[in-house]
């Protein structure tokens, strides 16, 4: 009888601990972590469209970066210009060649970028990028693998100036479907 109790105890105690850990982990999740934001190509609520940006988007190769003997793909973002929130199905690599740029991943603070600074946006990662308010930026930017870009809402002033993390505008976009922001002061 004692052997059976020990055997049952060795099976039930670990199983019970796993059940308790499961419920504790479900009830203590931190809603502010980026993991709480849906990611991945199927979670990104954008739509394939032409480039969505404030101002004029100017594609311009980056002569300082050579790929197979050709200048790398890039774009000029004039001061104050930025893309709308978007994600890339296959991901994107960016680097500042000239000027001062900004990038923000949904749920995080903006990041100011200078010459040589790089950023990798994983597949499905919601982000935006553009120039500083007072300086243009020449980005090297290229998509990886499947090149579909899914576009969402315009980046409003609160996000662009670094006062918000993009979660409020995402919620608003999902409710209303409105892309153009009334507060996107340049």
N, CA and C atoms as a LAMMPS dump frame, in Angstrom:
ITEM: TIMESTEP
0
ITEM: NUMBER OF ATOMS
558
ITEM: BOX BOUNDS ff ff ff
-5.0000000000000000e+02 5.0000000000000000e+02
-5.0000000000000000e+02 5.0000000000000000e+02
-5.0000000000000000e+02 5.0000000000000000e+02
ITEM: ATOMS id mol type element x y z
1 1 1 N 0.816 -1.192 0
2 1 2 C 0 0 0
3 1 3 C 0.857 1.252 0
4 2 1 N 1.958 1.253 0.803
5 2 2 C 2.843 2.403 0.854
6 2 3 C 3.488 2.65 -0.5
7 3 1 N 3.834 1.608 -1.212
8 3 2 C 4.447 1.755 -2.541
9 3 3 C 3.474 2.41 -3.508
10 4 1 N 2.207 2.034 -3.427
11 4 2 C 1.211 2.632 -4.317
12 4 3 C 1.001 4.107 -4.011
13 5 1 N 1.006 4.504 -2.746
14 5 2 C 0.849 5.909 -2.364
15 5 3 C 2.031 6.72 -2.87
16 6 1 N 3.242 6.175 -2.719
17 6 2 C 4.433 6.875 -3.217
18 6 3 C 4.395 7.034 -4.734
19 7 1 N 3.982 6.007 -5.437
20 7 2 C 3.902 6.068 -6.901
21 7 3 C 2.862 7.098 -7.329
22 8 1 N 1.718 7.067 -6.701
23 8 2 C 0.663 8.029 -7.032
24 8 3 C 1.127 9.452 -6.719
25 9 1 N 1.794 9.632 -5.574
26 9 2 C 2.307 10.951 -5.197
27 9 3 C 3.316 11.478 -6.19
28 10 1 N 4.199 10.611 -6.673
29 10 2 C 5.207 11.038 -7.659
30 10 3 C 4.582 11.468 -8.976
31 11 1 N 3.413 10.98 -9.28
32 11 2 C 2.732 11.346 -10.528
33 11 3 C 1.837 12.574 -10.312
34 12 1 N 1.077 12.588 -9.225
35 12 2 C 0.102 13.651 -9.005
36 12 3 C 0.735 14.987 -8.596
37 13 1 N 1.774 14.966 -7.8
38 13 2 C 2.389 16.223 -7.35
39 13 3 C 2.946 17.02 -8.533
40 14 1 N 3.768 16.429 -9.409
41 14 2 C 4.241 17.216 -10.563
42 14 3 C 3.1 17.662 -11.478
43 15 1 N 2.109 16.796 -11.681
44 15 2 C 0.976 17.169 -12.534
45 15 3 C 0.221 18.333 -11.909
46 16 1 N 0.027 18.294 -10.602
47 16 2 C -0.652 19.389 -9.904
48 16 3 C 0.125 20.688 -10.007
49 17 1 N 1.435 20.617 -9.874
50 17 2 C 2.272 21.821 -10.005
51 17 3 C 2.168 22.421 -11.4
52 18 1 N 2.143 21.581 -12.403
53 18 2 C 1.998 22.082 -13.777
54 18 3 C 0.667 22.803 -13.96
55 19 1 N -0.418 22.254 -13.392
56 19 2 C -1.727 22.895 -13.498
57 19 3 C -1.71 24.251 -12.798
58 20 1 N -1.12 24.309 -11.599
59 20 2 C -1.036 25.571 -10.862
60 20 3 C -0.21 26.589 -11.633
61 21 1 N 0.938 26.18 -12.149
62 21 2 C 1.783 27.099 -12.932
63 21 3 C 1.041 27.621 -14.159
64 22 1 N 0.278 26.772 -14.814
65 22 2 C -0.479 27.186 -15.98
66 22 3 C -1.444 28.309 -15.62
67 23 1 N -2.23 28.129 -14.561
68 23 2 C -3.217 29.141 -14.178
69 23 3 C -2.562 30.413 -13.654
70 24 1 N -1.457 30.295 -12.934
71 24 2 C -0.753 31.48 -12.444
72 24 3 C -0.197 32.281 -13.614
73 25 1 N 0.405 31.614 -14.582
74 25 2 C 0.98 32.331 -15.72
75 25 3 C -0.092 33.001 -16.561
76 26 1 N -1.279 32.402 -16.654
77 26 2 C -2.373 33.006 -17.421
78 26 3 C -2.934 34.235 -16.72
79 27 1 N -2.905 34.271 -15.404
80 27 2 C -3.517 35.372 -14.677
81 27 3 C -2.561 36.524 -14.406
82 28 1 N -1.243 36.352 -14.624
83 28 2 C -0.289 37.407 -14.327
84 28 3 C 0.375 37.959 -15.575
85 29 1 N -0.191 37.724 -16.747
86 29 2 C 0.411 38.236 -17.979
87 29 3 C 0.468 39.751 -17.964
88 30 1 N 1.521 40.32 -18.513
89 30 2 C 1.708 41.77 -18.557
90 30 3 C 1.201 42.268 -19.899
91 31 1 N 0.104 43.023 -19.906
92 31 2 C -0.514 43.486 -21.143
93 31 3 C 0.315 44.547 -21.853
94 32 1 N 1.373 45.07 -21.238
95 32 2 C 2.162 46.116 -21.882
96 32 3 C 3.383 45.57 -22.602
97 33 1 N 3.631 44.297 -22.536
98 33 2 C 4.783 43.747 -23.224
99 33 3 C 4.478 43.615 -24.705
100 34 1 N 5.482 43.742 -25.57
101 34 2 C 5.243 43.591 -26.996
102 34 3 C 4.639 42.245 -27.356
103 35 1 N 4.868 41.203 -26.544
104 35 2 C 4.303 39.893 -26.833
105 35 3 C 2.781 39.927 -26.797
106 36 1 N 2.18 40.913 -26.11
107 36 2 C 0.733 41.022 -26.037
108 36 3 C 0.153 41.59 -27.334
109 37 1 N 0.976 42.126 -28.207
110 37 2 C 0.536 42.685 -29.476
111 37 3 C 0.574 41.582 -30.509
112 38 1 N -0.52 41.342 -31.221
113 38 2 C -0.488 40.302 -32.247
114 38 3 C 0.601 40.601 -33.273
115 39 1 N 1.394 39.61 -33.594
116 39 2 C 2.435 39.775 -34.603
117 39 3 C 2.345 38.641 -35.603
118 40 1 N 3.088 38.769 -36.676
119 40 2 C 3.093 37.74 -37.71
120 40 3 C 2.24 38.182 -38.884
121 41 1 N 2.512 37.621 -40.043
122 41 2 C 1.828 38.051 -41.261
123 41 3 C 0.309 37.97 -41.179
124 42 1 N -0.243 37.006 -40.46
125 42 2 C -1.692 36.902 -40.409
126 42 3 C -2.281 37.833 -39.365
127 43 1 N -1.491 38.301 -38.389
128 43 2 C -2.008 39.169 -37.334
129 43 3 C -1.997 40.634 -37.737
130 44 1 N -1.138 41.036 -38.634
131 44 2 C -1.036 42.422 -39.058
132 44 3 C -2.312 42.795 -39.824
133 45 1 N -3.091 43.772 -39.317
134 45 2 C -4.382 44.071 -39.933
135 45 3 C -4.33 44.986 -41.155
136 46 1 N -3.151 45.173 -41.729
137 46 2 C -3.03 46.063 -42.877
138 46 3 C -3.477 45.434 -44.177
139 47 1 N -3.407 46.236 -45.231
140 47 2 C -3.782 45.789 -46.572
141 47 3 C -2.676 46.147 -47.55
142 48 1 N -2.462 45.301 -48.565
143 48 2 C -1.482 45.655 -49.593
144 48 3 C -1.96 46.893 -50.354
145 49 1 N -1.086 47.877 -50.491
146 49 2 C -1.391 49.122 -51.197
147 49 3 C -0.076 49.683 -51.717
148 50 1 N -0.158 50.78 -52.465
149 50 2 C 1.065 51.506 -52.8
150 50 3 C 1.585 52.126 -51.506
151 51 1 N 2.794 52.638 -51.514
152 51 2 C 3.4 53.227 -50.32
153 51 3 C 2.486 54.283 -49.724
154 52 1 N 2.247 54.17 -48.44
155 52 2 C 1.428 55.132 -47.703
156 52 3 C 2.365 55.941 -46.809
157 53 1 N 2.474 57.238 -47.08
158 53 2 C 3.394 58.09 -46.326
159 53 3 C 2.875 59.516 -46.295
160 54 1 N 3.33 60.263 -45.296
161 54 2 C 3.036 61.69 -45.273
162 54 3 C 3.982 62.341 -46.27
163 55 1 N 3.522 63.32 -46.998
164 55 2 C 4.381 63.982 -47.973
165 55 3 C 4.65 63.099 -49.172
166 56 1 N 5.754 63.364 -49.862
167 56 2 C 6.113 62.631 -51.066
168 56 3 C 7.212 61.626 -50.726
169 57 1 N 6.968 60.379 -51.058
170 57 2 C 7.943 59.306 -50.85
171 57 3 C 8.861 59.286 -52.073
172 58 1 N 10.167 59.422 -51.867
173 58 2 C 11.107 59.494 -52.98
174 58 3 C 12.089 58.33 -52.949
175 59 1 N 11.848 57.29 -53.758
176 59 2 C 12.823 56.201 -53.823
177 59 3 C 14.147 56.736 -54.363
178 60 1 N 15.256 56.375 -53.73
179 60 2 C 16.571 56.798 -54.187
180 60 3 C 17.593 55.753 -53.756
181 61 1 N 18.286 55.135 -54.716
182 61 2 C 19.308 54.15 -54.365
183 61 3 C 20.367 54.741 -53.432
184 62 1 N 21.025 53.868 -52.691
185 62 2 C 22.063 54.27 -51.737
186 62 3 C 23.417 53.87 -52.322
187 63 1 N 24.168 54.836 -52.9
188 63 2 C 25.43 54.491 -53.56
189 63 3 C 26.494 53.951 -52.6
190 64 1 N 26.389 54.278 -51.308
191 64 2 C 27.374 53.788 -50.337
192 64 3 C 27.229 52.292 -50.048
193 65 1 N 26.1 51.702 -50.433
194 65 2 C 25.862 50.273 -50.233
195 65 3 C 25.743 49.637 -51.615
196 66 1 N 26.605 48.697 -51.928
197 66 2 C 26.59 48.049 -53.23
198 66 3 C 26.177 46.589 -53.08
199 67 1 N 25.178 46.194 -53.859
200 67 2 C 24.694 44.815 -53.868
201 67 3 C 24.795 44.315 -55.301
202 68 1 N 25.61 43.3 -55.525
203 68 2 C 25.836 42.755 -56.869
204 68 3 C 26.215 43.844 -57.868
205 69 1 N 27.063 44.763 -57.434
206 69 2 C 27.557 45.825 -58.299
207 69 3 C 26.602 46.989 -58.498
208 70 1 N 25.45 46.966 -57.861
209 70 2 C 24.453 48.031 -58.01
210 70 3 C 24.221 48.727 -56.669
211 71 1 N 23.875 50.03 -56.696
212 71 2 C 23.543 50.716 -55.44
213 71 3 C 22.363 50.032 -54.75
214 72 1 N 22.411 49.974 -53.43
215 72 2 C 21.333 49.35 -52.66
216 72 3 C 20.049 50.157 -52.724
217 73 1 N 18.909 49.499 -52.524
218 73 2 C 17.621 50.2 -52.559
219 73 3 C 17.47 51.135 -51.373
220 74 1 N 16.828 52.255 -51.604
221 74 2 C 16.659 53.215 -50.517
222 74 3 C 15.603 54.241 -50.829
223 75 1 N 15.46 55.176 -49.906
224 75 2 C 14.47 56.245 -50.064
225 75 3 C 14.892 57.455 -49.254
226 76 1 N 14.52 58.601 -49.758
227 76 2 C 14.724 59.867 -49.054
228 76 3 C 13.419 60.218 -48.348
229 77 1 N 13.536 60.534 -47.078
230 77 2 C 12.402 61.023 -46.301
231 77 3 C 12.757 62.458 -45.917
232 78 1 N 11.979 63.426 -46.403
233 78 2 C 12.22 64.827 -46.062
234 78 3 C 11.877 65.061 -44.591
235 79 1 N 12.407 66.132 -44.03
236 79 2 C 12.15 66.458 -42.624
237 79 3 C 10.654 66.394 -42.322
238 80 1 N 10.298 65.701 -41.245
239 80 2 C 8.912 65.576 -40.821
240 80 3 C 8.105 64.492 -41.504
241 81 1 N 8.643 63.888 -42.573
242 81 2 C 7.922 62.849 -43.306
243 81 3 C 8.117 61.49 -42.649
244 82 1 N 7.08 60.65 -42.787
245 82 2 C 7.182 59.284 -42.271
246 82 3 C 6.172 58.4 -42.988
247 83 1 N 6.441 57.105 -42.906
248 83 2 C 5.508 56.139 -43.463
249 83 3 C 4.308 56.019 -42.54
250 84 1 N 3.262 55.386 -43.026
251 84 2 C 2.16 54.983 -42.16
252 84 3 C 2.637 53.741 -41.393
253 85 1 N 1.898 53.332 -40.388
254 85 2 C 2.165 52.067 -39.708
255 85 3 C 2.017 50.962 -40.745
256 86 1 N 2.928 50.013 -40.733
257 86 2 C 2.871 48.917 -41.697
258 86 3 C 3.671 47.726 -41.189
259 87 1 N 3.558 46.623 -41.906
260 87 2 C 4.404 45.459 -41.634
261 87 3 C 4.758 44.819 -42.971
262 88 1 N 5.801 44.029 -42.954
263 88 2 C 6.276 43.326 -44.144
264 88 3 C 6.114 41.839 -43.911
265 89 1 N 5.509 41.153 -44.861
266 89 2 C 5.273 39.722 -44.709
267 89 3 C 6.586 38.976 -44.533
268 90 1 N 7.638 39.398 -45.229
269 90 2 C 8.932 38.722 -45.126
270 90 3 C 9.944 39.451 -44.255
271 91 1 N 9.583 40.579 -43.675
272 91 2 C 10.513 41.364 -42.855
273 91 3 C 11.184 42.46 -43.666
274 92 1 N 11.935 43.321 -42.981
275 92 2 C 12.611 44.442 -43.633
276 92 3 C 13.885 44.788 -42.874
277 93 1 N 14.911 45.155 -43.627
278 93 2 C 16.169 45.644 -43.058
279 93 3 C 16.321 47.099 -43.461
280 94 1 N 16.701 47.954 -42.485
281 94 2 C 16.886 49.377 -42.751
282 94 3 C 18.186 49.855 -42.126
283 95 1 N 18.781 50.861 -42.753
284 95 2 C 19.975 51.506 -42.221
285 95 3 C 19.95 52.962 -42.667
286 96 1 N 20.398 53.859 -41.808
287 96 2 C 20.487 55.273 -42.186
288 96 3 C 21.825 55.492 -42.883
289 97 1 N 21.755 56.052 -44.094
290 97 2 C 22.978 56.386 -44.827
291 97 3 C 23.345 57.852 -44.589
292 98 1 N 22.365 58.732 -44.592
293 98 2 C 22.595 60.165 -44.381
294 98 3 C 21.437 60.733 -43.571
295 99 1 N 21.7 61.755 -42.78
296 99 2 C 20.654 62.46 -42.057
297 99 3 C 20.285 61.783 -40.741
298 100 1 N 19.075 62.117 -40.264
299 100 2 C 18.581 61.589 -38.99
300 100 3 C 17.196 61 -39.229
301 101 1 N 17.054 59.746 -38.884
302 101 2 C 15.781 59.065 -39.068
303 101 3 C 15.138 58.691 -37.748
304 102 1 N 13.911 58.24 -37.87
305 102 2 C 13.163 57.743 -36.717
306 102 3 C 12.494 56.45 -37.12
307 103 1 N 12.374 55.564 -36.143
308 103 2 C 11.629 54.318 -36.353
309 103 3 C 10.935 53.993 -35.055
310 104 1 N 9.771 53.383 -35.171
311 104 2 C 9.052 52.951 -33.981
312 104 3 C 8.393 51.614 -34.264
313 105 1 N 8.571 50.704 -33.334
314 105 2 C 7.887 49.417 -33.366
315 105 3 C 6.642 49.574 -32.501
316 106 1 N 5.529 49.048 -32.964
317 106 2 C 4.266 49.169 -32.218
318 106 3 C 4.467 48.639 -30.794
319 107 1 N 4.094 49.46 -29.812
320 107 2 C 4.217 49.082 -28.41
321 107 3 C 5.514 49.527 -27.761
322 108 1 N 6.421 50.139 -28.546
323 108 2 C 7.708 50.587 -28.02
324 108 3 C 7.877 52.092 -28.252
325 109 1 N 8.897 52.671 -27.615
326 109 2 C 9.218 54.088 -27.823
327 109 3 C 9.894 54.261 -29.173
328 110 1 N 9.854 55.498 -29.701
329 110 2 C 10.552 55.753 -30.965
330 110 3 C 12.055 55.61 -30.75
331 111 1 N 12.745 55.358 -31.834
332 111 2 C 14.203 55.258 -31.818
333 111 3 C 14.741 56.244 -32.849
334 112 1 N 15.644 57.11 -32.426
335 112 2 C 16.294 58.048 -33.342
336 112 3 C 17.505 57.333 -33.931
337 113 1 N 17.664 57.423 -35.255
338 113 2 C 18.734 56.718 -35.949
339 113 3 C 19.645 57.708 -36.676
340 114 1 N 20.941 57.422 -36.63
341 114 2 C 21.962 58.228 -37.316
342 114 3 C 22.733 57.34 -38.285
343 115 1 N 23.584 57.957 -39.077
344 115 2 C 24.348 57.232 -40.096
345 115 3 C 24.932 55.93 -39.538
346 116 1 N 24.654 54.832 -40.225
347 116 2 C 25.169 53.522 -39.841
348 116 3 C 24.267 52.742 -38.893
349 117 1 N 23.294 53.4 -38.265
350 117 2 C 22.372 52.679 -37.381
351 117 3 C 21.446 51.805 -38.228
352 118 1 N 21.208 50.59 -37.755
353 118 2 C 20.382 49.644 -38.494
354 118 3 C 19.188 49.2 -37.656
355 119 1 N 18.204 48.67 -38.353
356 119 2 C 17.022 48.116 -37.695
357 119 3 C 16.505 46.965 -38.548
358 120 1 N 16.133 45.89 -37.883
359 120 2 C 15.495 44.751 -38.543
360 120 3 C 14.069 44.649 -38.039
361 121 1 N 13.114 44.715 -38.936
362 121 2 C 11.706 44.52 -38.604
363 121 3 C 11.351 43.1 -39.041
364 122 1 N 11.138 42.238 -38.081
365 122 2 C 10.818 40.832 -38.361
366 122 3 C 9.506 40.724 -39.141
367 123 1 N 9.259 39.598 -39.791
368 123 2 C 8.003 39.422 -40.521
369 123 3 C 6.8 39.703 -39.625
370 124 1 N 5.887 40.536 -40.13
371 124 2 C 4.655 40.854 -39.414
372 124 3 C 4.794 41.888 -38.315
373 125 1 N 6.007 42.418 -38.07
374 125 2 C 6.217 43.39 -36.997
375 125 3 C 5.702 44.761 -37.432
376 126 1 N 4.73 45.296 -36.722
377 126 2 C 4.151 46.595 -37.064
378 126 3 C 5.122 47.702 -36.675
379 127 1 N 5.401 48.594 -37.632
380 127 2 C 6.357 49.671 -37.4
381 127 3 C 6.103 50.814 -38.38
382 128 1 N 6.799 51.909 -38.158
383 128 2 C 6.848 53.005 -39.118
384 128 3 C 8.281 53.536 -39.096
385 129 1 N 8.642 54.288 -40.13
386 129 2 C 9.962 54.928 -40.175
387 129 3 C 9.873 56.175 -41.026
388 130 1 N 10.784 57.095 -40.768
389 130 2 C 10.812 58.344 -41.515
390 130 3 C 11.919 59.237 -41.005
391 131 1 N 11.813 60.518 -41.305
392 131 2 C 12.856 61.49 -40.957
393 131 3 C 12.542 62.185 -39.63
394 132 1 N 13.562 62.817 -39.086
395 132 2 C 13.4 63.651 -37.891
396 132 3 C 12.575 64.886 -38.276
397 133 1 N 12.012 65.59 -37.296
398 133 2 C 11.212 66.778 -37.622
399 133 3 C 11.996 67.873 -38.334
400 134 1 N 13.313 67.952 -38.077
401 134 2 C 14.104 69.057 -38.611
402 134 3 C 15.222 68.632 -39.568
403 135 1 N 15.301 67.344 -39.901
404 135 2 C 16.353 66.857 -40.811
405 135 3 C 15.815 65.729 -41.679
406 136 1 N 16.269 65.688 -42.928
407 136 2 C 15.875 64.591 -43.807
408 136 3 C 16.681 63.342 -43.451
409 137 1 N 16.268 62.217 -44.016
410 137 2 C 16.964 60.95 -43.781
411 137 3 C 16.989 60.15 -45.074
412 138 1 N 18.161 59.625 -45.415
413 138 2 C 18.284 58.726 -46.557
414 138 3 C 18.458 57.326 -45.985
415 139 1 N 17.423 56.516 -46.147
416 139 2 C 17.416 55.148 -45.636
417 139 3 C 17.841 54.167 -46.71
418 140 1 N 18.666 53.186 -46.35
419 140 2 C 18.761 51.945 -47.102
420 140 3 C 17.617 51.124 -46.544
421 141 1 N 16.732 50.626 -47.395
422 141 2 C 15.624 49.81 -46.918
423 141 3 C 15.298 48.753 -47.952
424 142 1 N 15.203 47.527 -47.477
425 142 2 C 14.891 46.438 -48.386
426 142 3 C 14.059 45.383 -47.664
427 143 1 N 13.115 44.829 -48.391
428 143 2 C 12.289 43.749 -47.85
429 143 3 C 13.019 42.432 -48.035
430 144 1 N 12.656 41.477 -47.197
431 144 2 C 13.281 40.156 -47.231
432 144 3 C 12.251 39.135 -47.688
433 145 1 N 12.671 38.235 -48.564
434 145 2 C 11.763 37.165 -48.998
435 145 3 C 10.527 37.722 -49.661
436 146 1 N 9.355 37.276 -49.195
437 146 2 C 8.098 37.763 -49.745
438 146 3 C 8.001 39.256 -49.457
439 147 1 N 7.804 40.06 -50.487
440 147 2 C 7.926 41.514 -50.338
441 147 3 C 6.614 42.246 -50.09
442 148 1 N 5.535 41.545 -49.834
443 148 2 C 4.255 42.214 -49.597
444 148 3 C 4.336 43.095 -48.354
445 149 1 N 3.885 44.345 -48.495
446 149 2 C 3.796 45.279 -47.376
447 149 3 C 2.316 45.507 -47.092
448 150 1 N 1.946 45.428 -45.811
449 150 2 C 0.561 45.616 -45.396
450 150 3 C 0.469 46.934 -44.636
451 151 1 N -0.367 47.857 -45.144
452 151 2 C -0.448 49.221 -44.62
453 151 3 C -1.63 49.399 -43.678
454 152 1 N -1.387 50.2 -42.634
455 152 2 C -2.419 50.513 -41.648
456 152 3 C -2.605 52.027 -41.586
457 153 1 N -2.749 52.579 -40.385
458 153 2 C -3.082 53.993 -40.226
459 153 3 C -1.864 54.915 -40.278
460 154 1 N -2.154 56.183 -40.573
461 154 2 C -1.134 57.228 -40.56
462 154 3 C -0.577 57.378 -39.146
463 155 1 N 0.69 57.704 -39.055
464 155 2 C 1.329 57.945 -37.757
465 155 3 C 0.943 59.339 -37.295
466 156 1 N 0.254 59.415 -36.169
467 156 2 C -0.179 60.7 -35.624
468 156 3 C 0.94 61.414 -34.893
469 157 1 N 0.683 62.639 -34.545
470 157 2 C 1.665 63.487 -33.865
471 157 3 C 2.166 62.869 -32.561
472 158 1 N 1.274 62.278 -31.775
473 158 2 C 1.667 61.705 -30.488
474 158 3 C 2.739 60.63 -30.661
475 159 1 N 2.558 59.747 -31.645
476 159 2 C 3.555 58.703 -31.896
477 159 3 C 4.821 59.294 -32.513
478 160 1 N 4.65 60.161 -33.516
479 160 2 C 5.809 60.727 -34.212
480 160 3 C 6.726 61.508 -33.266
481 161 1 N 6.127 62.244 -32.343
482 161 2 C 6.93 63.041 -31.409
483 161 3 C 7.446 62.213 -30.226
484 162 1 N 7.052 60.954 -30.136
485 162 2 C 7.554 60.079 -29.08
486 162 3 C 6.742 60.114 -27.803
487 163 1 N 5.514 60.661 -27.864
488 163 2 C 4.678 60.756 -26.664
489 163 3 C 3.819 59.511 -26.453
490 164 1 N 3.724 58.634 -27.451
491 164 2 C 2.886 57.441 -27.344
492 164 3 C 3.594 56.274 -28.02
493 165 1 N 3.044 55.074 -27.848
494 165 2 C 3.696 53.879 -28.366
495 165 3 C 2.923 53.182 -29.481
496 166 1 N 1.914 53.835 -30.014
497 166 2 C 1.189 53.277 -31.15
498 166 3 C 0.028 52.363 -30.807
499 167 1 N -0.161 52.04 -29.538
500 167 2 C -1.243 51.124 -29.18
501 167 3 C -2.612 51.798 -29.26
502 168 1 N -2.706 53.071 -28.876
503 168 2 C -3.989 53.781 -28.942
504 168 3 C -4.424 53.946 -30.393
505 169 1 N -3.488 54.297 -31.274
506 169 2 C -3.866 54.497 -32.679
507 169 3 C -4.241 53.17 -33.337
508 170 1 N -3.607 52.07 -32.93
509 170 2 C -3.956 50.754 -33.485
510 170 3 C -5.379 50.393 -33.098
511 171 1 N -5.719 50.607 -31.843
512 171 2 C -7.068 50.311 -31.365
513 171 3 C -8.098 51.135 -32.134
514 172 1 N -7.798 52.422 -32.31
515 172 2 C -8.693 53.312 -33.058
516 172 3 C -8.841 52.837 -34.503
517 173 1 N -7.733 52.462 -35.133
518 173 2 C -7.765 51.996 -36.522
519 173 3 C -8.598 50.716 -36.645
520 174 1 N -8.419 49.785 -35.705
521 174 2 C -9.17 48.534 -35.772
522 174 3 C -10.669 48.763 -35.588
523 175 1 N -11.035 49.761 -34.794
524 175 2 C -12.455 50.068 -34.577
525 175 3 C -13.057 50.808 -35.763
526 176 1 N -12.319 51.804 -36.277
527 176 2 C -12.893 52.701 -37.288
528 176 3 C -12.504 52.359 -38.725
529 177 1 N -11.321 51.774 -38.927
530 177 2 C -10.827 51.52 -40.271
531 177 3 C -10.291 52.768 -40.953
532 178 1 N -10.264 53.902 -40.25
533 178 2 C -9.811 55.169 -40.822
534 178 3 C -8.286 55.204 -40.822
535 179 1 N -7.705 55.459 -41.993
536 179 2 C -6.237 55.498 -42.122
537 179 3 C -5.675 56.892 -41.878
538 180 1 N -6.284 57.906 -42.433
539 180 2 C -5.769 59.287 -42.352
540 180 3 C -6.105 59.871 -40.987
541 181 1 N -5.1 60.453 -40.33
542 181 2 C -5.295 61.007 -38.994
543 181 3 C -5.475 62.52 -39.07
544 182 1 N -6.426 63.026 -38.31
545 182 2 C -6.66 64.462 -38.265
546 182 3 C -5.563 65.169 -37.494
547 183 1 N -4.886 64.453 -36.544
548 183 2 C -3.88 65.095 -35.697
549 183 3 C -2.46 64.913 -36.208
550 184 1 N -2.271 64.458 -37.412
551 184 2 C -0.929 64.147 -37.917
552 184 3 C -0.206 65.41 -38.364
553 185 1 N -0.135 66.389 -37.484
554 185 2 C 0.53 67.663 -37.793
555 185 3 C 1.971 67.42 -38.212
556 186 1 N 2.387 68.092 -39.211
557 186 2 C 3.754 67.894 -39.722
558 186 3 C 4.683 68.782 -38.993
